Amino acid sequence: MVERSPSGSRRSLSTQAEDSAPGWDAAPAETRYVRGRRRTSAEPLAAAWNLEAAAEDEAPRRGGLGALLAAYGWRIYAVPVLVALTALVVFDAARPGGGTAGAFGLAGGSPAVTEAPAGPVNLNIPTAELPGGGAFTQAGAGTWRILPGNGPRVGTGPKLFTYTVEIEDGINPAEYGGDDAFAHLVDQTLADPRSWVGQRTIALQRVDAGTPNPSFRVSLTTPNTDHRPDMCGFQITYETSCYNAGNRRVVINLARWVRGAMAFGGDLLTYRQYAINHEVGHAFGNGHVGCESDGGLAPVMMQQTFGVADNYVAQLNQVDPYNKKAVATDGKTCRPNAWPVPEAKPSG
């Protein structure tokens, strides 16, 4: 989220920084434990397992527990241990998410892949790294095509902003779900009462190539193009999106669109809505802010791509002269939030 001046100088490193930018065995199973087939001269499990018969031979010489211990030694303890281990394996295989590749690392299955993490995300650790996930095009052509489509005016505010929706040339549509899906989410997000129109100070309308000089351009962009000095830059070396005031372009980083951000814990839809609202917020003149209420929802203009802990975001901003003092080192941590007016009733 780096906002750039018309001269191309970096007004807000948030562009790049939140606006800117991480098998086994040979013997057949059915013969493996048949006596005489392997290790017949030193096979500990070949000891007598008929404890009753063995006890009848030994009992006359010694009585009670002592007799059993003298006769079978370690085998007395081995049996209950083996029973316990067997029960544990059965439990691991039966529990949700268990299966044959459970705690013992047994072969025979691959773990299920889910979009959300297994547990709560620790929001007070470094969270700016790009999460793992789908593939994306690293470098596009550096040019954009405007997607066709005009929309109605949304919002009741007196100030009208127009926008286009654009895709950088050279991106595989399968990576972002196709042109219609991208444009629909942009339009749907910006028309939602929880978005900027909910403040009732502005109105929005989508236009296409037939309308000259839109107020801003929402442009899906590859990381290499995003990193260019005339776009978002890469001073804070983590993937991020930005708004460049010089060319009035809302740069949506393809890497983040595909992978999201760690602070959002795998909620890719909410992250995408956040990225749109945050960068468009710069087009309306809004700068970066920190967490306002410890444990509360993060302001949409917080650099949530990097994280929602003020101390961590403030540390990253020290290399950005425009955002160096945007966030205080005050120990506050918020919860991820995609909306400028989160209390409003969702559309639809």
C-alpha positions as CSV (number, residue, x, y, z in Angstrom):
1,M,0.0,0.0,0.0
2,V,2.2,2.6,-1.1
3,E,0.7,5.8,-2.3
4,R,2.9,7.6,-4.8
5,S,2.8,11.2,-5.8
6,P,2.3,12.3,-9.4
7,S,6.1,12.7,-9.7
8,G,6.5,9.0,-8.9
9,S,8.0,9.6,-5.5
10,R,6.9,7.3,-2.8
11,R,4.3,8.9,-0.6
12,S,3.4,5.8,1.3
13,L,5.5,2.6,1.4
14,S,2.4,0.9,2.3
15,T,2.2,0.2,-1.3
16,Q,4.9,-2.3,-1.1
17,A,4.6,-2.9,2.4
18,E,1.0,-3.3,2.7
19,D,0.8,-1.5,-0.1
20,S,4.4,-3.2,-1.3
21,A,6.6,-7.2,-0.4
22,P,7.5,-16.5,1.2
23,G,8.6,-43.5,2.8
24,W,9.9,-48.8,3.2
25,D,10.4,-52.6,3.5
26,A,11.2,-55.4,1.1
27,A,9.6,-58.5,2.8
28,P,5.9,-59.2,1.9
29,A,3.7,-58.2,4.8
30,E,2.1,-61.7,5.0
31,T,5.4,-63.4,5.6
32,R,7.3,-60.8,7.6
33,Y,6.5,-62.2,11.0
34,V,6.2,-65.9,10.2
35,R,8.6,-67.9,12.4
36,G,11.6,-69.2,10.5
37,R,11.4,-66.7,7.7
38,R,13.6,-63.9,9.2
39,R,15.7,-63.5,12.4
40,T,14.9,-67.1,13.6
41,S,17.9,-67.2,15.9
42,A,17.3,-63.9,17.7
43,E,13.6,-63.2,17.6
44,P,12.4,-61.6,20.8
45,L,8.7,-61.8,19.8
46,A,9.1,-65.5,19.3
47,A,9.1,-66.1,23.1
48,A,6.2,-68.1,24.5
49,W,3.0,-66.0,24.4
50,N,0.9,-68.8,26.0
51,L,1.3,-67.4,29.5
52,E,-1.1,-69.9,31.0
53,A,0.9,-72.9,29.8
54,A,4.2,-71.4,30.8
55,A,2.9,-70.4,34.2
56,E,1.9,-74.0,34.9
57,D,5.5,-75.1,34.4
58,E,6.9,-72.3,36.6
59,A,4.3,-71.9,39.3
60,P,5.4,-74.9,41.4
61,R,8.9,-73.5,41.7
62,R,7.8,-69.9,42.6
63,G,4.5,-68.4,43.6
64,G,2.4,-65.4,42.6
65,L,3.9,-62.4,40.8
66,G,7.4,-63.4,41.6
67,A,6.9,-66.6,39.7
68,L,5.6,-64.8,36.7
69,L,8.5,-62.2,36.8
70,A,11.1,-64.9,37.1
71,A,9.6,-66.9,34.2
72,Y,8.8,-64.1,31.7
73,G,10.8,-61.1,32.8
74,W,10.4,-58.1,30.4
75,R,7.6,-59.8,28.5
76,I,5.2,-59.1,31.5
77,Y,5.6,-55.4,30.9
78,A,5.7,-55.6,27.1
79,V,2.2,-56.9,26.6
80,P,0.3,-54.0,28.2
81,V,2.6,-51.5,26.4
82,L,1.8,-53.1,23.1
83,V,-1.9,-53.0,23.9
84,A,-1.7,-49.3,24.7
85,L,0.2,-48.5,21.5
86,T,-2.3,-50.4,19.4
87,A,-5.2,-48.5,21.0
88,L,-3.4,-45.2,20.4
89,V,-2.9,-46.0,16.7
90,V,-6.6,-47.0,16.3
91,F,-7.7,-43.7,18.0
92,D,-5.4,-41.6,15.7
93,A,-6.8,-43.3,12.6
94,A,-10.4,-42.8,13.7
95,R,-10.3,-39.2,14.8
96,P,-11.2,-36.4,12.3
97,G,-8.1,-35.5,10.3
98,G,-6.3,-38.7,11.4
99,G,-6.0,-41.4,8.8
100,T,-3.0,-43.5,7.9
101,A,-0.5,-40.7,8.0
102,G,-1.1,-39.8,11.6
103,A,1.3,-39.1,14.4
104,F,3.5,-42.1,13.6
105,G,4.2,-41.0,10.0
106,L,3.0,-44.2,8.5
107,A,2.8,-44.4,4.7
108,G,-0.5,-44.8,2.9
109,G,-2.2,-41.4,2.6
110,S,-1.7,-37.7,2.1
111,P,-3.0,-35.2,4.6
112,A,-6.0,-33.2,3.7
113,V,-5.3,-29.7,2.4
114,T,-7.6,-27.0,3.8
115,E,-7.7,-23.3,3.1
116,A,-7.8,-22.4,6.8
117,P,-5.0,-23.2,9.3
118,A,-5.4,-26.0,11.8
119,G,-5.6,-23.6,14.8
120,P,-5.9,-19.9,15.7
121,V,-3.3,-17.6,14.1
122,N,-0.8,-16.0,16.4
123,L,-1.2,-12.3,15.4
124,N,1.7,-11.1,17.6
125,I,4.5,-12.8,15.6
126,P,5.9,-11.7,12.2
127,T,3.1,-12.2,9.7
128,A,4.3,-10.4,6.5
129,E,5.6,-13.5,4.7
130,L,3.5,-14.6,1.7
131,P,1.6,-17.8,2.7
132,G,1.9,-21.0,0.7
133,G,-0.8,-21.8,-1.8
134,G,-1.6,-21.7,-5.5
135,A,0.8,-20.9,-8.3
136,F,0.9,-17.4,-9.9
137,T,2.6,-15.6,-12.8
138,Q,5.7,-13.8,-11.5
139,A,6.1,-11.5,-14.5
140,G,3.5,-10.1,-16.9
141,A,3.8,-7.8,-19.9
142,G,3.6,-4.6,-17.9
143,T,0.5,-3.5,-19.9
144,W,-3.2,-3.9,-18.9
145,R,-6.4,-4.6,-20.7
146,I,-9.6,-2.9,-19.5
147,L,-12.4,-5.4,-18.9
148,P,-15.6,-4.4,-20.7
149,G,-18.6,-3.4,-18.6
150,N,-20.3,-0.3,-17.2
151,G,-22.1,-0.3,-13.9
152,P,-24.8,1.8,-12.2
153,R,-24.0,4.5,-9.8
154,V,-23.8,3.2,-6.2
155,G,-23.8,5.2,-3.1
156,T,-25.6,8.4,-2.2
157,G,-22.6,10.7,-1.6
158,P,-22.2,13.9,-3.6
159,K,-18.7,13.1,-4.9
160,L,-18.7,10.7,-7.8
161,F,-15.6,8.5,-8.5
162,T,-15.4,6.4,-11.7
163,Y,-13.2,3.3,-12.0
164,T,-12.1,0.7,-14.5
165,V,-11.3,-3.0,-13.8
166,E,-8.1,-4.2,-15.5
167,I,-5.9,-7.3,-15.9
168,E,-2.2,-7.2,-16.7
169,D,-1.4,-9.0,-20.0
170,G,0.3,-12.3,-19.6
171,I,-1.5,-13.7,-16.6
172,N,-3.2,-17.1,-16.8
173,P,-6.9,-16.5,-16.1
174,A,-7.0,-19.8,-14.2
175,E,-4.9,-18.3,-11.4
176,Y,-7.5,-15.7,-10.5
177,G,-10.7,-17.4,-11.6
178,G,-11.2,-15.5,-14.8
179,D,-12.1,-12.0,-15.8
180,D,-15.7,-12.1,-14.8
181,A,-15.0,-13.4,-11.3
182,F,-12.3,-10.7,-10.7
183,A,-14.5,-7.9,-12.0
184,H,-17.6,-9.2,-10.1
185,L,-15.7,-9.2,-6.7
186,V,-14.4,-5.7,-7.3
187,D,-17.8,-4.4,-8.1
188,Q,-19.5,-6.3,-5.4
189,T,-17.0,-5.2,-2.8
190,L,-17.2,-1.5,-3.7
191,A,-21.0,-1.5,-3.8
192,D,-21.4,-3.1,-0.4
193,P,-22.8,-0.8,2.3
194,R,-19.8,-1.8,4.5
195,S,-17.5,-0.3,2.0
196,W,-16.7,3.3,1.4
197,V,-20.1,4.1,0.0
198,G,-21.4,3.4,3.5
199,Q,-19.9,6.6,4.7
200,R,-22.3,8.5,2.4
201,T,-19.7,11.0,1.3
202,I,-18.9,9.4,-2.1
203,A,-20.5,7.5,-4.9
204,L,-18.9,5.0,-7.3
205,Q,-19.5,3.9,-10.8
206,R,-17.7,1.4,-13.0
207,V,-16.8,2.4,-16.5
208,D,-15.0,0.8,-19.4
209,A,-12.6,1.8,-22.1
210,G,-15.2,4.0,-23.7
211,T,-15.0,6.5,-20.8
212,P,-11.8,8.6,-20.7
213,N,-9.9,9.5,-17.6
214,P,-11.5,7.4,-14.9
215,S,-10.9,8.5,-11.3
216,F,-8.8,5.3,-10.7
217,R,-8.0,1.9,-12.2
218,V,-8.3,-1.3,-10.2
219,S,-5.5,-3.4,-11.8
220,L,-4.6,-7.0,-11.1
221,T,-0.8,-7.0,-11.5
222,T,2.0,-9.5,-11.3
223,P,4.7,-9.2,-8.6
224,N,7.5,-8.2,-10.9
225,T,5.5,-5.3,-12.4
226,D,4.2,-4.4,-8.9
227,H,7.9,-4.0,-7.7
228,R,8.8,-1.5,-10.3
229,P,9.7,2.0,-8.9
230,D,7.0,3.6,-11.0
231,M,4.4,1.2,-9.5
232,C,4.6,0.1,-5.9
233,G,8.3,-0.4,-5.4
234,F,9.9,-3.0,-3.1
235,Q,11.5,-1.1,-0.3
236,I,9.8,-3.2,2.3
237,T,10.6,-6.6,0.8
238,Y,7.3,-8.4,1.2
239,E,4.6,-8.8,-1.4
240,T,1.9,-6.2,-1.2
241,S,-0.5,-4.0,-3.2
242,C,-0.6,-0.2,-3.4
243,Y,-2.1,2.9,-4.9
244,N,0.1,4.9,-7.2
245,A,-1.2,8.5,-7.3
246,G,0.9,9.3,-10.4
247,N,-1.0,7.0,-12.7
248,R,-4.1,6.7,-10.5
249,R,-3.7,3.0,-10.4
250,V,-4.9,0.7,-7.6
251,V,-2.3,-2.1,-8.0
252,I,-3.6,-5.4,-6.7
253,N,-0.7,-7.8,-6.3
254,L,-1.5,-11.2,-8.0
255,A,0.6,-13.1,-5.5
256,R,-1.5,-11.8,-2.6
257,W,-4.7,-12.3,-4.6
258,V,-3.8,-15.9,-5.0
259,R,-2.3,-16.6,-1.6
260,G,-3.8,-14.0,0.8
261,A,-2.1,-12.9,4.0
262,M,-1.1,-14.8,7.2
263,A,-3.0,-12.5,9.5
264,F,-6.3,-13.5,7.8
265,G,-5.7,-17.2,8.6
266,G,-6.7,-18.6,5.3
267,D,-9.8,-16.5,4.8
268,L,-9.0,-15.6,1.2
269,L,-12.3,-14.0,0.3
270,T,-12.2,-11.5,3.2
271,Y,-8.5,-10.8,2.5
272,R,-9.4,-9.9,-1.2
273,Q,-12.2,-7.6,0.0
274,Y,-9.7,-6.0,2.4
275,A,-7.1,-5.5,-0.4
276,I,-9.7,-3.8,-2.6
277,N,-11.0,-1.5,0.1
278,H,-7.6,-0.6,1.5
279,E,-6.1,0.4,-1.8
280,V,-9.2,2.2,-3.0
281,G,-9.1,4.0,0.3
282,H,-5.8,5.6,-0.7
283,A,-7.5,6.8,-3.9
284,F,-9.9,8.7,-1.7
285,G,-7.0,10.3,0.2
286,N,-6.8,8.1,3.2
287,G,-3.4,7.2,4.8
288,H,-2.2,4.4,7.0
289,V,-3.2,4.0,10.6
290,G,-2.6,1.6,13.4
291,C,-4.8,-0.5,15.6
292,E,-7.1,1.7,17.5
293,S,-8.5,-0.7,20.2
294,D,-6.6,-3.6,21.5
295,G,-8.6,-6.8,20.5
296,G,-11.0,-4.8,18.3
297,L,-11.4,-4.9,14.6
298,A,-8.5,-3.4,12.6
299,P,-9.2,-0.2,10.7
300,V,-9.3,-1.0,7.0
301,M,-6.5,1.5,6.5
302,M,-4.2,-0.5,8.7
303,Q,-1.5,-2.4,6.8
304,Q,-3.1,-5.8,7.5
305,T,-1.2,-7.5,4.7
306,F,1.8,-7.3,7.0
307,G,-0.1,-8.0,10.2
308,V,-2.5,-6.5,12.8
309,A,0.0,-6.0,15.6
310,D,1.1,-2.4,15.9
311,N,4.6,-3.2,17.2
312,Y,5.4,-5.4,14.2
313,V,3.9,-3.1,11.5
314,A,5.7,-0.1,13.1
315,Q,9.0,-2.0,12.9
316,L,8.6,-2.7,9.2
317,N,7.7,0.9,8.5
318,Q,11.0,2.2,9.9
319,V,12.5,1.9,6.4
320,D,9.7,3.9,4.9
321,P,10.1,7.7,5.4
322,Y,6.4,8.3,4.5
323,N,5.0,5.8,6.9
324,K,7.7,5.8,9.6
325,K,5.4,7.4,12.1
326,A,2.0,6.1,10.8
327,V,1.8,3.3,13.4
328,A,2.8,3.7,17.1
329,T,4.7,1.0,19.0
330,D,2.0,0.7,21.6
331,G,1.5,-3.1,21.9
332,K,-2.0,-3.1,20.5
333,T,-3.2,-6.0,18.4
334,C,-6.4,-6.0,16.4
335,R,-8.4,-8.6,14.6
336,P,-8.5,-8.7,10.7
337,N,-11.2,-6.6,9.1
338,A,-12.0,-5.9,5.4
339,W,-14.5,-3.0,5.7
340,P,-14.4,0.8,6.3
341,V,-17.9,0.6,7.8
342,P,-18.0,-3.0,9.3
343,E,-21.1,-2.2,11.4
344,A,-23.3,-1.7,8.4
345,K,-25.7,-4.4,7.2
346,P,-24.1,-6.5,4.3
347,S,-25.5,-6.2,0.9
348,G,-27.4,-9.1,-0.6
